Amino acid sequence: MSTLFDPLRVGALQLPHRVVMAPLTRNRAPGGMPSVLMAEYYAQRADPERGAALLITEASPIAPLAHGYLDTPGIHDDAQVAAWRRVTDAVHARGGLIAIQLWHVGRISHASLLPPGEQPVAPSAITAASKTFTRDGFVDCSPPRALRADEIPAIVAQYRRAAERAREAGFDAVEVHAANGYLIDQFLRDSTNRRDDEWGGRVANRCRLLAEVMRAVAGAIGAARTGVRLSPVSPVNDAALDSDPQALYAHAMRELAPLSLAWVHVVEGMTGGPRELAGFDFAAMRAPLAGSGTAWMVNNGYTRSMALQAVAGGAADLVAFGRPFIANPDLTHRLRHDLPLAEPDRRTFYGGGAAGYTDYPALA
């Protein structure tokens, strides 16, 4: 019987235990450029025994049109690659492993964050009843335009190139963000994808972007260094549930299983909210991956006891913790010894400097 603190081989990565740091948007990359402060932040959580077995970075836009929040770090030009290299070097100096999360926000954006004259893009021209973070604080999302079919292959190519740039920047792996109501998730759900071409309509068409992106990324850097994040029943960012999420994600897993990805990272329930939604069967979703070698990573409000039980019972191979890592750079040490956890200051989650970012102490 495995435990949360046993080592595990995940694709090309040998992890010392099963505690992963989940992606956390912190908006501390001025002008989209990874900062020196970010290098310190990730390095603080990189100790392989006391911190995360694997760090997954905040989501990183793959192209100028992929941005949707102020001061999020891109991975689409040479300067960003060089700046990310400072981060990966700092993590590796501590003996840690780090993956970058590749991001296209789709309609969850604002025109002020995009190149001049551009507007957000989406599978269908449906404005999100949601907000995004700009220089003026949280504001309503801008109306999107529907992507033309001939534009979509270029987006697949942007994911591929971003994965290649990630390896150039020193990342050990990448995770494709296909969750939380962003572009790939918008294509998956029939609530946000009203297309009647080969990218919409029946389930296989709506899964096409996910499948093509994952094949492209795995083909570029190797499936053993490629993961994906999914959120089947999370309604965040105005992502109303698909009419049949169980059938949708069963098909998606059948598409992904032959790739033998390093991991599938699943948000159980609503991101940052209730875990039990819509009676979704996550075990059934996982079933098509049997024999693929793909690790199953779970996420959403896990406590120590829940994480221990999930791994011991075989419901998960890895457990990703988000907010607990903000205030506890040595989270694994605290979980291993059942020590108290510090509470993060919510006022400093998004934007700012070192306060609430790099000033949380580890235990002596």
KAVEN-V642977 format. One line per field, one symbol per residue. psi: psi as a letter, one per 20 degrees, with the letter a starting at -180 (. if undefined). burial: # if it has 24 or more other C-alpha atoms within 12 Angstrom, else .. A space follows every 50 residues. Layout:
psi->???
burial->???
This chain:
psi->pqrhjqrppocipoqiajoqoqpopilknpjjpprhhhggghhhjipihh bqhppprqqoqirhiiqiqplqprljrhhhghhhhhghghghhjjrqpqq pppoicimrqhiirqpiqrqqrhqmoppmrqroaijbprqqqprqppqhi hghhgghhgghhgghghhijqhrqppokakjagghhhgpihiokqkaijr drghghigggghghhgghhgiphikprqpqnhjpjqkknqqqhmhghghg gghhhhgihlrgqpopoobppjbqhopjkpnhhhhhgiipiijpqopqqn kprghgggggghijiqhqpppehhiginhlggghghjlqqpqpqohijgo rbchpjfjjpqqq.
burial->..###..#.#####################.################### ###########################..#############.####### ##############....##########.#####.....#####.##... .#..#########################################...## ##########################################..###### #######.#############...#....#.#..##.##..######### ####.###.##...######################....#.......## #.#..###.#.#..
